[in-house]
């Protein structure tokens, strides 16, 4: 049951992440993703076998303190953006903003469930426990997705921001290095999980803040 909840929340979260990229790209003037049917919450249009299922399963079974995954990247054409530089930055950050928004909604949902349960004065029902657990995973997974994607290693979203700050010759090399980004990330995650635990300290901080807020509703 726990694994089913984790996968369900993860899939929904990565789908919303990609839809946010596609939606913002359309706002910037690029309709590539829209024409390819990527502005939809239908997971079939977004899911990637390796990133959406295999990697999360491996991380769930491995001794690693968090889980992440990804969907198929949204195809965009930055040359269509009204502002190529700022458009690229906004489109890249849209996915992160969407995950932070989902984390906030999950926090509010957990607070409501806890409040309703406390008002009844009876032990939590199985439905309430399931909803609370789903909300917890919603907070945790979306915080991980948001802050993990901020790491400036290509092709993660944070790399698009750093790319526009670097000098042109360095930026070109940096972009080319993106082909090795995911293998490097997976290797580091497996062999140096302590490094990623350090990089993910904002997740623990905001998870504690969310927990403190939820407990206010008791």
Backbone as ProteinMPNN parsed JSONL, in Angstrom:
{"seq_chain_A": "XXXXXXXXXXXXXXXXXXXXXXXXXXXXXXXXXXXXXXXXXXXXXXXXXXXXXXXXXXXXXXXXXXXXXXXXXXXXXXXXXXXXXXXXXXXXXXXXXXXXXXXXXXXXXXXXXXXXXXXXXXXXXXXXXXXXXXXXXXXXXXXXXXXXXXXXXXXXXXXXXXXXXXXXXXXXXXXXXXXXXXXXXXXXXXXXXXXXXXXXXXXXXXXXXXXXXXXXXX", "coords_chain_A": {"N_chain_A": [[0.828, -1.202, 0.0], [1.921, 1.238, 0.811], [3.933, 1.608, -1.111], [2.356, 1.877, -3.383], [1.011, 4.278, -2.878], [3.192, 6.045, -2.853], [4.18, 5.841, -5.499], [1.916, 6.696, -6.905], [1.594, 9.379, -6.022], [4.071, 10.387, -6.813], [4.009, 10.068, -9.638], [1.821, 11.744, -10.304], [2.891, 14.174, -9.447], [5.209, 14.577, -11.041], [4.016, 14.712, -13.514], [2.43, 17.041, -13.302], [4.543, 18.811, -13.004], [5.763, 18.715, -15.578], [3.622, 19.579, -17.161], [3.431, 22.184, -16.254], [5.793, 23.28, -17.297], [5.16, 23.115, -20.054], [2.851, 24.683, -20.209], [3.799, 27.212, -19.406], [5.631, 27.647, -21.451], [3.918, 28.012, -23.609], [2.77, 30.43, -22.824], [4.97, 32.014, -23.145], [5.156, 32.19, -25.835], [5.701, 29.966, -27.379], [4.319, 27.289, -28.971], [4.937, 24.636, -29.246], [4.917, 22.384, -27.422], [2.204, 22.374, -26.789], [1.009, 21.748, -29.274], [1.846, 19.162, -29.494], [0.355, 17.89, -27.652], [0.999, 18.08, -24.906], [0.059, 19.664, -22.883], [-1.629, 18.547, -20.735], [-3.118, 16.578, -18.153], [-3.131, 13.91, -18.432], [-1.429, 11.063, -17.723], [-0.266, 9.301, -19.559], [0.694, 10.745, -21.668], [3.007, 11.818, -20.725], [4.675, 10.142, -19.146], [7.737, 8.385, -18.521], [9.35, 5.364, -19.026], [11.802, 4.613, -17.796], [12.535, 6.852, -16.129], [10.176, 7.387, -14.704], [9.333, 5.039, -13.519], [11.28, 2.842, -13.247], [13.667, 4.011, -12.079], [12.557, 5.333, -9.694], [11.649, 2.976, -8.393], [14.026, 1.554, -7.946], [15.323, 3.36, -6.23], [13.545, 3.319, -4.121], [13.868, 0.746, -3.145], [16.532, 0.777, -2.498], [19.007, 1.764, 0.002], [18.418, 4.658, 0.398], [17.593, 7.923, 1.402], [15.511, 9.333, 0.123], [13.169, 9.752, -2.616], [12.991, 10.212, -6.098], [12.002, 11.142, -9.435], [11.343, 11.338, -12.987], [9.607, 12.685, -15.845], [8.917, 12.416, -19.409], [10.856, 14.83, -21.078], [9.553, 18.083, -21.777], [9.061, 19.163, -25.057], [10.431, 22.086, -26.336], [10.811, 25.232, -28.041], [13.0, 27.544, -27.789], [13.591, 29.688, -29.468], [11.215, 30.73, -30.248], [10.293, 32.113, -28.104], [9.187, 35.177, -26.708], [10.994, 36.605, -25.222], [13.967, 35.328, -25.342], [15.967, 34.704, -23.36], [14.894, 35.328, -20.713], [12.502, 34.013, -21.051], [13.297, 31.329, -21.282], [14.308, 30.946, -18.717], [12.018, 31.373, -17.13], [10.311, 29.341, -18.077], [11.786, 27.1, -17.325], [11.809, 27.324, -14.528], [9.148, 27.073, -13.973], [8.247, 24.452, -13.547], [9.403, 23.854, -11.07], [8.154, 25.733, -9.424], [5.554, 24.761, -9.612], [5.756, 22.319, -8.231], [6.402, 23.219, -5.652], [4.036, 24.54, -5.124], [2.254, 22.355, -5.073], [3.25, 21.07, -2.818], [2.538, 22.883, -0.836], [-0.27, 22.755, -1.042], [-0.637, 20.08, -0.304], [0.191, 20.223, 2.328], [-1.79, 21.877, 3.441], [-3.957, 20.185, 3.0], [-3.313, 18.009, 4.668], [-3.48, 19.284, 7.117], [-6.216, 19.899, 7.242], [-7.352, 17.312, 7.282], [-6.331, 16.407, 9.724], [-7.519, 18.223, 11.455], [-10.277, 17.708, 11.127], [-10.336, 15.084, 12.039], [-9.579, 15.457, 14.719], [-11.765, 16.895, 15.654], [-13.805, 15.039, 15.636], [-13.167, 13.411, 17.728], [-12.619, 10.747, 17.851], [-10.609, 7.772, 17.232], [-8.35, 7.964, 14.398], [-9.745, 7.14, 11.237], [-9.318, 4.489, 8.784], [-9.404, 5.659, 6.289], [-8.777, 8.331, 6.864], [-6.171, 7.992, 7.796], [-4.932, 7.053, 5.48], [-5.263, 9.249, 3.766], [-3.777, 11.145, 5.191], [-1.227, 10.01, 5.067], [-0.835, 10.066, 2.312], [-0.832, 12.817, 1.924], [1.469, 13.48, 3.34], [3.45, 12.213, 1.754], [2.988, 13.713, -0.494], [3.916, 16.226, 0.287], [6.641, 15.667, 0.893], [7.709, 14.422, -1.505], [7.24, 16.386, -3.46], [8.722, 18.532, -2.468], [11.276, 17.42, -2.656], [11.432, 17.053, -5.468], [11.304, 19.744, -6.281], [13.588, 21.045, -5.085], [15.635, 19.34, -5.847], [15.599, 19.647, -8.61], [16.539, 22.197, -8.748], [19.255, 21.992, -8.532], [22.177, 22.915, -10.177], [22.962, 21.175, -12.434], [23.214, 20.086, -15.668], [20.714, 17.996, -17.181], [18.988, 19.373, -15.454], [16.513, 21.694, -14.15], [17.602, 23.918, -12.84], [19.995, 24.306, -14.144], [19.449, 25.74, -16.413], [19.144, 28.318, -15.58], [21.702, 28.951, -14.567], [23.143, 28.674, -16.927], [22.61, 30.991, -18.42], [23.966, 32.851, -17.018], [26.645, 32.317, -17.119], [29.764, 32.985, -18.857], [29.794, 33.132, -22.468], [31.56, 31.183, -23.918], [32.066, 29.312, -21.872], [29.473, 28.654, -21.177], [28.607, 27.29, -23.458], [30.175, 24.943, -23.38], [29.22, 23.974, -20.987], [26.529, 23.434, -21.57], [26.867, 21.361, -23.43], [27.833, 19.405, -21.783], [25.594, 18.401, -20.686], [24.671, 15.977, -21.679], [25.83, 14.045, -20.174], [24.812, 14.43, -17.746], [22.535, 13.128, -16.382], [23.407, 10.344, -16.076], [25.629, 10.86, -14.42], [24.384, 12.006, -12.183], [22.793, 9.882, -11.244], [24.759, 8.013, -10.607], [26.185, 9.388, -8.58], [24.127, 9.63, -6.748], [23.738, 7.018, -6.002], [26.264, 6.084, -5.077], [27.164, 8.084, -3.393], [25.226, 8.893, -1.382], [25.155, 10.432, 0.881], [26.108, 12.891, 0.075], [23.985, 13.906, -1.453], [22.071, 14.012, 0.476], [23.024, 16.119, 1.953], [22.837, 18.16, 0.017], [20.127, 18.277, -0.17], [19.199, 19.568, 2.088], [17.359, 21.767, 2.321], [14.927, 20.475, 1.921], [14.453, 18.938, 4.235], [14.286, 21.047, 6.056], [11.994, 22.563, 5.205], [10.132, 20.554, 5.322], [9.968, 20.126, 8.045], [8.905, 22.598, 8.766], [6.421, 22.436, 7.544], [5.316, 20.324, 8.996], [5.199, 21.502, 11.522], [3.282, 23.474, 11.029], [1.037, 21.909, 10.425], [0.58, 20.663, 12.881], [-0.424, 22.714, 14.344], [-3.095, 22.607, 14.003], [-4.203, 20.755, 15.61]], "CA_chain_A": [[0.0, 0.0, 0.0], [2.811, 2.388, 0.894], [4.581, 1.772, -2.407], [1.342, 2.353, -4.328], [0.806, 5.692, -2.598], [4.387, 6.78, -3.272], [4.21, 5.887, -6.964], [0.796, 7.527, -7.352], [1.918, 10.78, -5.75], [5.22, 10.752, -7.64], [3.567, 10.209, -11.026], [1.017, 12.965, -10.411], [3.751, 15.338, -9.233], [6.075, 14.81, -12.201], [3.138, 15.124, -14.614], [2.138, 18.47, -13.091], [5.812, 19.505, -13.272], [5.941, 18.851, -17.023], [2.536, 20.42, -17.669], [3.786, 23.567, -15.933], [6.762, 23.694, -18.321], [4.465, 23.283, -21.334], [1.922, 25.813, -20.081], [4.574, 28.446, -19.394], [6.197, 27.818, -22.792], [2.861, 28.613, -24.436], [2.667, 31.835, -22.412], [6.132, 32.73, -23.661], [5.028, 32.3, -27.282], [6.056, 28.705, -28.044], [3.2, 26.348, -28.907], [5.422, 23.304, -29.61], [4.394, 21.386, -26.486], [0.744, 22.339, -26.906], [0.666, 21.02, -30.497], [2.162, 17.748, -29.276], [-0.562, 17.362, -26.647], [1.649, 17.95, -23.608], [-0.638, 20.429, -21.841], [-2.678, 17.64, -20.273], [-2.778, 15.81, -16.957], [-3.137, 12.491, -18.776], [-0.045, 10.616, -17.508], [0.254, 8.561, -20.714], [1.382, 11.695, -22.541], [4.201, 12.355, -20.075], [5.505, 9.215, -18.377], [8.921, 7.764, -19.102], [9.508, 4.074, -18.357], [12.996, 4.609, -16.956], [12.519, 7.898, -15.105], [8.935, 7.423, -13.921], [9.062, 3.77, -12.858], [12.448, 2.039, -12.88], [14.508, 4.748, -11.121], [11.905, 5.413, -8.378], [11.602, 1.656, -7.753], [15.381, 1.265, -7.464], [15.589, 4.219, -5.075], [12.681, 2.866, -3.022], [14.443, -0.482, -2.606], [17.908, 1.032, -2.061], [19.098, 2.501, 1.279], [18.548, 6.082, 0.086], [16.548, 8.54, 2.218], [14.447, 10.018, -0.589], [12.836, 9.203, -3.931], [12.631, 11.182, -7.115], [11.857, 10.573, -10.764], [11.072, 12.366, -13.975], [8.792, 12.299, -16.985], [9.545, 12.802, -20.669], [11.026, 16.29, -21.15], [8.638, 18.804, -22.66], [9.773, 19.77, -26.191], [10.224, 23.526, -26.455], [11.633, 25.934, -29.029], [13.268, 28.864, -27.191], [13.65, 30.758, -30.474], [9.871, 31.301, -30.361], [9.979, 32.919, -26.929], [9.261, 36.629, -26.922], [12.271, 36.965, -24.614], [14.631, 34.016, -25.291], [16.682, 34.449, -22.106], [13.972, 35.281, -19.578], [11.519, 32.972, -21.337], [13.9, 30.047, -20.923], [14.398, 30.88, -17.255], [10.67, 31.217, -16.564], [9.81, 28.006, -18.417], [12.528, 26.134, -16.511], [11.415, 27.434, -13.129], [7.71, 26.806, -13.814], [8.073, 23.127, -12.953], [9.767, 23.945, -9.654], [7.067, 26.467, -8.76], [4.382, 23.874, -9.526], [5.99, 21.35, -7.157], [6.269, 23.933, -4.378], [2.6, 24.762, -4.938], [1.648, 21.084, -4.663], [3.669, 20.82, -1.432], [1.697, 23.746, 0.007], [-1.623, 22.184, -1.047], [-0.604, 18.849, 0.489], [0.274, 20.649, 3.726], [-3.131, 22.321, 3.835], [-4.803, 18.992, 3.033], [-3.0, 17.258, 5.888], [-4.003, 20.049, 8.245], [-7.675, 19.732, 7.253], [-7.639, 15.942, 7.731], [-6.032, 16.333, 11.152], [-8.523, 19.012, 12.178], [-11.544, 16.971, 11.098], [-10.168, 13.927, 12.919], [-9.571, 15.918, 16.11], [-13.114, 17.341, 16.015], [-14.662, 13.874, 15.866], [-12.811, 12.862, 19.03], [-12.433, 9.301, 17.757], [-9.346, 7.419, 16.571], [-8.387, 8.183, 12.946], [-10.213, 6.022, 10.417], [-8.348, 4.047, 7.79], [-9.41, 6.657, 5.219], [-8.021, 9.487, 7.339], [-4.756, 7.621, 7.836], [-4.455, 6.982, 4.101], [-5.17, 10.621, 3.261], [-2.654, 11.799, 5.877], [0.008, 9.463, 4.508], [-0.71, 10.587, 0.958], [-0.441, 14.226, 2.053], [2.884, 13.504, 3.742], [4.25, 11.926, 0.565], [2.84, 14.855, -1.386], [4.842, 17.272, 0.757], [8.028, 15.21, 0.769], [8.107, 14.195, -2.896], [7.265, 17.648, -4.205], [9.887, 19.296, -2.009], [12.461, 16.796, -3.262], [11.441, 17.392, -6.892], [11.585, 21.162, -6.45], [14.963, 21.416, -4.745], [16.545, 18.537, -6.661], [15.662, 20.269, -9.927], [17.287, 23.456, -8.643], [20.69, 21.72, -8.623], [22.58, 23.384, -11.514], [23.647, 20.174, -13.252], [22.374, 19.779, -16.833], [19.693, 18.871, -17.754], [18.027, 19.823, -14.443], [15.991, 23.028, -14.418], [18.5, 24.947, -12.328], [21.098, 24.531, -15.08], [19.038, 26.743, -17.399], [19.405, 29.632, -14.978], [23.151, 29.145, -14.539], [23.618, 28.783, -18.313], [22.503, 32.369, -18.893], [24.862, 33.679, -16.202], [28.022, 31.988, -17.473], [30.303, 33.541, -20.117], [29.366, 32.331, -23.612], [32.344, 29.96, -24.192], [31.857, 28.356, -20.78], [28.08, 28.212, -21.259], [28.522, 26.294, -24.522], [30.719, 23.691, -22.848], [28.311, 23.564, -19.913], [25.35, 22.847, -22.199], [27.267, 20.102, -24.036], [28.031, 18.429, -20.707], [24.288, 17.916, -20.269], [24.432, 14.581, -22.09], [26.357, 13.168, -19.124], [24.256, 14.867, -16.475], [21.727, 12.125, -15.693], [24.235, 9.236, -15.579], [26.439, 11.337, -13.302], [23.508, 12.186, -11.033], [22.397, 8.567, -10.735], [25.944, 7.411, -9.983], [26.433, 10.088, -7.323], [23.034, 9.32, -5.832], [23.899, 5.648, -5.508], [27.522, 5.874, -4.36], [27.39, 9.13, -2.397], [23.915, 9.376, -0.954], [25.363, 11.449, 1.9], [26.258, 14.171, -0.617], [22.672, 14.389, -1.831], [21.391, 14.361, 1.714], [23.488, 17.472, 2.265], [22.264, 19.084, -0.953], [18.689, 18.349, 0.021], [18.848, 20.069, 3.421], [16.125, 22.565, 2.338], [13.768, 19.581, 2.007], [14.234, 18.649, 5.655], [13.878, 22.289, 6.726], [10.607, 22.901, 4.885], [9.293, 19.461, 5.811], [9.746, 20.421, 9.468], [7.994, 23.74, 8.835], [5.088, 21.943, 7.207], [4.861, 19.522, 10.148], [4.85, 22.443, 12.603], [2.02, 24.109, 10.653], [-0.037, 20.915, 10.534], [0.317, 20.402, 14.291], [-1.19, 23.842, 14.886], [-4.518, 22.33, 13.797], [-4.675, 19.739, 16.559]], "C_chain_A": [[0.865, 1.256, 0.0], [3.463, 2.662, -0.452], [3.602, 2.324, -3.438], [1.1, 3.85, -4.135], [1.984, 6.526, -3.095], [4.417, 6.94, -4.788], [3.107, 6.789, -7.502], [1.106, 9.007, -7.186], [3.071, 11.248, -6.644], [4.803, 10.979, -9.087], [2.767, 11.494, -11.208], [1.906, 14.202, -10.325], [4.639, 15.624, -10.439], [5.245, 15.212, -13.419], [2.803, 16.6, -14.493], [3.377, 19.307, -13.392], [5.98, 19.747, -14.773], [4.846, 19.709, -17.65], [2.838, 21.898, -17.404], [4.809, 24.111, -16.928], [6.037, 24.017, -19.632], [3.553, 24.502, -21.309], [2.669, 27.143, -20.12], [5.211, 28.706, -20.758], [5.167, 28.442, -23.729], [2.687, 30.088, -24.096], [3.832, 32.655, -22.97], [6.113, 32.853, -25.182], [5.362, 31.045, -28.055], [4.928, 27.696, -27.866], [3.616, 24.919, -29.249], [4.816, 22.22, -28.725], [2.883, 21.257, -26.597], [0.33, 21.534, -28.138], [0.921, 19.525, -30.373], [1.327, 17.127, -28.155], [0.028, 17.207, -25.264], [1.03, 18.837, -22.523], [-1.86, 19.622, -21.425], [-2.194, 16.906, -19.034], [-2.853, 14.309, -17.204], [-1.709, 11.96, -18.668], [0.562, 9.893, -18.696], [1.061, 9.484, -21.624], [2.733, 12.125, -21.984], [5.172, 11.305, -19.538], [6.62, 8.586, -19.198], [9.191, 6.474, -18.323], [10.676, 4.088, -17.379], [12.863, 5.603, -15.804], [11.303, 7.885, -14.206], [8.67, 6.144, -13.139], [10.321, 3.066, -12.358], [13.313, 2.745, -11.835], [13.824, 4.885, -9.76], [11.869, 4.069, -7.647], [12.971, 1.29, -7.179], [15.688, 2.078, -6.214], [14.761, 3.794, -3.869], [13.273, 1.633, -2.342], [15.848, -0.282, -2.049], [17.899, 1.802, -0.737], [19.358, 3.981, 1.053], [17.366, 6.801, 0.716], [15.475, 9.311, 1.457], [14.288, 9.406, -1.976], [12.537, 10.352, -4.878], [12.486, 10.445, -8.438], [11.599, 11.693, -11.741], [10.193, 11.789, -15.077], [9.541, 12.684, -18.262], [9.682, 14.322, -20.725], [10.04, 16.907, -22.132], [9.431, 19.426, -23.802], [9.426, 21.254, -26.3], [11.169, 24.079, -27.521], [11.885, 27.343, -28.516], [13.326, 30.0, -28.193], [12.283, 31.411, -30.679], [9.503, 32.173, -29.167], [10.089, 34.402, -27.273], [10.55, 37.199, -26.331], [13.036, 35.663, -24.421], [15.306, 33.703, -23.958], [15.709, 34.3, -20.954], [12.88, 34.243, -19.795], [12.042, 31.602, -20.946], [13.962, 29.877, -19.411], [13.017, 30.629, -16.645], [10.091, 29.84, -16.858], [10.49, 26.952, -17.552], [12.059, 26.138, -15.067], [9.937, 27.106, -12.896], [7.455, 25.451, -13.171], [8.363, 23.134, -11.467], [8.669, 24.641, -8.865], [5.842, 25.572, -8.599], [4.55, 22.853, -8.405], [5.898, 22.001, -5.791], [4.798, 24.21, -4.081], [1.89, 23.501, -4.491], [2.022, 20.743, -3.223], [2.826, 21.644, -0.457], [0.278, 23.181, 0.095], [-1.685, 20.906, -0.22], [-0.534, 19.164, 1.977], [-1.092, 21.082, 4.247], [-4.084, 21.127, 3.928], [-4.571, 18.173, 4.284], [-3.559, 17.956, 7.119], [-5.521, 19.878, 8.369], [-8.049, 18.345, 7.761], [-7.418, 15.824, 9.229], [-7.088, 17.079, 11.967], [-9.858, 18.27, 12.252], [-11.477, 15.776, 12.04], [-10.217, 14.334, 14.382], [-10.955, 16.356, 16.567], [-14.037, 16.164, 16.3], [-14.39, 13.237, 17.225], [-12.631, 11.359, 19.042], [-11.098, 9.0, 17.085], [-9.453, 7.613, 15.057], [-8.866, 6.943, 12.202], [-9.127, 5.625, 9.428], [-8.27, 5.031, 6.626], [-8.591, 7.874, 5.623], [-6.523, 9.194, 7.377], [-4.164, 7.567, 6.437], [-4.28, 8.379, 3.517], [-4.001, 11.363, 3.902], [-1.327, 11.314, 5.313], [0.236, 9.976, 3.092], [-0.278, 12.058, 0.979], [1.025, 14.343, 2.444], [3.788, 13.24, 2.543], [4.157, 13.073, -0.441], [3.782, 15.987, -1.011], [6.276, 16.863, 0.465], [8.475, 15.113, -0.686], [8.188, 15.5, -3.668], [8.388, 18.569, -3.748], [11.166, 18.734, -2.614], [12.555, 17.165, -4.738], [11.828, 18.846, -7.117], [13.061, 21.469, -6.215], [15.989, 20.572, -5.501], [16.707, 19.174, -8.037], [16.37, 21.613, -9.913], [18.797, 23.242, -8.718], [21.157, 22.062, -10.036], [23.447, 22.395, -12.282], [22.742, 19.87, -14.434], [21.952, 18.317, -16.813], [18.666, 19.361, -16.737], [17.674, 21.292, -14.66], [16.926, 24.143, -13.952], [19.639, 25.257, -13.273], [20.74, 25.587, -16.121], [19.275, 28.155, -16.876], [20.902, 29.918, -14.998], [23.713, 29.341, -15.939], [23.637, 30.232, -18.775], [23.375, 33.333, -18.092], [26.318, 33.489, -16.624], [28.475, 32.732, -18.729], [29.984, 32.602, -21.269], [30.212, 31.084, -23.872], [32.124, 28.88, -23.127], [30.439, 27.796, -20.838], [27.902, 27.146, -22.332], [29.034, 24.945, -24.068], [29.779, 23.098, -21.806], [27.079, 22.869, -20.489], [25.681, 21.489, -22.812], [27.437, 19.002, -22.988], [26.716, 17.821, -20.25], [24.014, 16.474, -20.632], [24.918, 13.586, -21.041], [25.713, 13.457, -17.762], [23.506, 13.79, -15.718], [22.536, 10.913, -15.236], [25.09, 9.638, -14.38], [25.604, 11.472, -12.039], [23.132, 10.845, -10.409], [23.564, 7.898, -10.023], [26.241, 8.059, -8.634], [25.377, 9.74, -6.284], [23.213, 7.944, -5.212], [25.137, 5.502, -4.629], [27.793, 6.904, -3.275], [26.061, 9.727, -1.968], [24.042, 10.449, 0.124], [25.511, 12.83, 1.279], [24.895, 14.751, -0.971], [21.816, 14.709, -0.603], [21.765, 15.772, 2.132], [22.86, 18.493, 1.312], [20.765, 19.287, -0.749], [18.289, 18.878, 1.393], [17.62, 20.982, 3.407], [14.87, 21.706, 2.439], [13.443, 19.285, 3.462], [13.728, 19.879, 6.392], [12.4, 22.578, 6.474], [9.65, 21.78, 5.277], [8.978, 19.667, 7.29], [8.79, 21.599, 9.634], [6.559, 23.312, 8.523], [4.493, 21.15, 8.368], [4.43, 20.43, 11.285], [3.509, 23.119, 12.309], [0.85, 23.149, 10.838], [-0.419, 20.683, 11.988], [-0.438, 21.551, 14.959], [-2.699, 23.565, 14.838], [-5.065, 21.256, 14.736], [-5.617, 20.362, 17.586]], "O_chain_A": [[0.583, 2.217, -0.716], [3.538, 3.811, -0.888], [3.976, 3.147, -4.274], [0.997, 4.599, -5.107], [1.794, 7.589, -3.687], [4.649, 8.035, -5.3], [3.328, 7.555, -8.441], [0.902, 9.797, -8.108], [3.05, 12.363, -7.165], [5.199, 11.972, -9.698], [3.003, 12.248, -12.153], [1.694, 15.171, -11.054], [4.808, 16.781, -10.822], [5.719, 15.97, -14.265], [2.884, 17.336, -15.477], [3.272, 20.39, -13.969], [6.304, 20.859, -15.19], [5.114, 20.482, -18.57], [2.535, 22.757, -18.232], [4.712, 25.261, -17.356], [6.271, 25.062, -20.239], [3.492, 25.261, -22.276], [2.235, 28.087, -20.78], [5.32, 29.858, -21.178], [5.504, 29.299, -24.545], [2.479, 30.909, -24.99], [3.688, 33.849, -23.235], [6.955, 33.54, -25.759], [5.311, 31.056, -29.285], [4.617, 27.295, -26.744], [2.761, 24.075, -29.515], [4.262, 21.244, -29.23], [2.342, 20.154, -26.508], [-0.596, 20.726, -28.064], [0.292, 18.72, -31.06], [1.559, 15.985, -27.758], [-0.373, 16.317, -24.514], [1.437, 18.766, -21.364], [-2.993, 19.989, -21.736], [-1.0, 16.645, -18.883], [-2.658, 13.52, -16.279], [-0.852, 12.369, -19.451], [1.785, 9.869, -18.838], [2.006, 9.042, -22.278], [3.526, 12.736, -22.7], [6.376, 11.556, -19.483], [6.471, 8.298, -20.386], [9.253, 6.494, -17.094], [10.542, 3.619, -16.248], [13.053, 5.243, -14.643], [11.38, 8.326, -13.06], [7.875, 6.148, -12.2], [10.418, 2.73, -11.178], [13.658, 2.149, -10.815], [14.451, 4.58, -8.745], [12.036, 4.02, -6.429], [13.067, 0.779, -6.063], [16.246, 1.555, -5.25], [15.216, 3.897, -2.73], [13.194, 1.488, -1.122], [16.309, -1.072, -1.225], [16.895, 2.425, -0.391], [20.394, 4.503, 1.464], [16.233, 6.338, 0.582], [14.597, 9.898, 2.089], [15.14, 8.653, -2.447], [11.906, 11.339, -4.5], [12.811, 9.262, -8.539], [11.63, 12.867, -11.372], [10.057, 10.574, -15.218], [10.653, 13.209, -18.207], [8.717, 15.034, -20.446], [9.733, 16.331, -23.175], [10.391, 20.153, -23.547], [8.252, 21.62, -26.35], [12.186, 23.469, -27.851], [11.086, 28.245, -28.768], [13.134, 31.159, -27.823], [12.196, 32.514, -31.219], [8.507, 32.895, -29.212], [10.968, 34.819, -28.027], [11.124, 38.149, -26.863], [12.794, 34.952, -23.446], [15.232, 32.573, -23.475], [15.691, 33.267, -20.286], [12.384, 33.655, -18.835], [11.321, 30.804, -20.348], [13.699, 28.793, -18.888], [12.861, 29.786, -15.761], [9.455, 29.235, -15.995], [9.84, 26.012, -17.095], [11.926, 25.081, -14.449], [9.52, 26.888, -11.758], [6.554, 25.312, -12.345], [7.654, 22.496, -10.688], [8.296, 24.201, -7.777], [5.168, 25.618, -7.57], [3.588, 22.55, -7.699], [5.369, 21.398, -4.858], [4.363, 24.127, -2.932], [1.017, 23.556, -3.626], [1.207, 20.189, -2.485], [2.449, 21.163, 0.612], [-0.307, 23.132, 1.177], [-2.666, 20.668, 0.486], [-1.127, 18.459, 2.793], [-1.499, 20.707, 5.346], [-4.92, 21.066, 4.829], [-5.523, 17.692, 4.899], [-4.05, 17.31, 8.045], [-6.044, 19.73, 9.473], [-8.959, 18.209, 8.578], [-8.223, 15.211, 9.931], [-7.499, 16.622, 13.034], [-10.489, 18.212, 13.308], [-12.436, 15.486, 12.754], [-10.824, 13.643, 15.2], [-11.291, 16.207, 17.742], [-14.951, 16.277, 17.116], [-15.268, 12.6, 17.807], [-12.504, 10.753, 20.106], [-10.518, 9.873, 16.44], [-10.533, 7.445, 14.491], [-8.442, 5.827, 12.503], [-8.139, 6.338, 9.257], [-7.203, 5.22, 6.041], [-7.805, 8.392, 4.829], [-5.708, 10.048, 7.03], [-3.025, 7.985, 6.225], [-3.28, 8.665, 2.858], [-3.309, 12.127, 3.229], [-0.408, 12.107, 5.103], [1.366, 10.285, 2.714], [0.535, 12.489, 0.16], [1.741, 15.206, 1.935], [4.771, 13.95, 2.332], [5.119, 13.369, -1.149], [4.375, 16.628, -1.879], [7.036, 17.62, -0.139], [9.511, 15.665, -1.054], [9.117, 15.697, -4.452], [8.946, 19.311, -4.557], [12.041, 19.49, -3.037], [13.623, 17.546, -5.217], [12.591, 19.154, -8.033], [13.708, 22.088, -7.06], [17.096, 21.04, -5.767], [17.814, 19.238, -8.57], [16.761, 22.115, -10.966], [19.545, 24.194, -8.942], [20.592, 21.552, -11.004], [24.541, 22.739, -12.729], [21.607, 19.437, -14.236], [22.763, 17.462, -16.457], [17.561, 19.734, -17.13], [18.435, 22.04, -15.274], [17.027, 25.188, -14.597], [20.201, 26.351, -13.223], [21.625, 26.257, -16.654], [19.57, 29.07, -17.644], [21.324, 31.003, -15.398], [24.666, 30.099, -16.119], [24.575, 30.658, -19.449], [23.504, 34.503, -18.455], [27.128, 34.408, -16.497], [27.649, 33.071, -19.576], [29.911, 31.39, -21.068], [29.644, 30.005, -24.035], [32.012, 27.694, -23.44], [30.222, 26.612, -20.582], [27.133, 26.203, -22.146], [28.411, 23.917, -24.333], [29.571, 21.886, -21.751], [26.635, 21.846, -19.969], [24.876, 20.562, -22.729], [27.214, 17.824, -23.266], [26.71, 16.836, -19.511], [23.215, 15.81, -19.972], [24.483, 12.435, -21.015], [26.03, 12.812, -16.762], [23.791, 13.546, -14.545], [22.369, 10.481, -14.095], [25.258, 8.861, -13.44], [26.049, 11.103, -10.952], [23.152, 10.695, -9.187], [23.39, 7.291, -8.966], [26.516, 7.363, -7.656], [25.678, 9.576, -5.101], [22.882, 7.727, -4.046], [25.082, 4.88, -3.568], [28.555, 6.645, -2.343], [25.804, 10.915, -2.165], [23.15, 11.284, 0.275], [25.096, 13.827, 1.869], [24.669, 15.95, -0.81], [20.944, 15.577, -0.653], [20.921, 16.53, 2.609], [22.408, 19.556, 1.739], [20.209, 20.326, -1.106], [17.157, 18.662, 1.826], [16.88, 20.99, 4.391], [13.857, 22.152, 2.979], [12.287, 19.373, 3.874], [12.85, 19.778, 7.249], [11.641, 22.812, 7.415], [8.474, 22.037, 5.537], [7.858, 19.415, 7.735], [7.957, 21.599, 10.541], [5.609, 23.769, 9.159], [3.311, 21.289, 8.683], [3.421, 20.173, 11.942], [2.697, 23.317, 13.212], [-0.202, 23.534, 11.348], [-1.598, 20.524, 12.304], [-1.026, 21.37, 16.025], [-3.479, 24.206, 15.542], [-6.239, 20.894, 14.665], [-6.117, 19.665, 18.469]]}, "name": "protein", "num_of_chains": 1, "seq": "XXXXXXXXXXXXXXXXXXXXXXXXXXXXXXXXXXXXXXXXXXXXXXXXXXXXXXXXXXXXXXXXXXXXXXXXXXXXXXXXXXXXXXXXXXXXXXXXXXXXXXXXXXXXXXXXXXXXXXXXXXXXXXXXXXXXXXXXXXXXXXXXXXXXXXXXXXXXXXXXXXXXXXXXXXXXXXXXXXXXXXXXXXXXXXXXXXXXXXXXXXXXXXXXXXXXXXXXXX"}
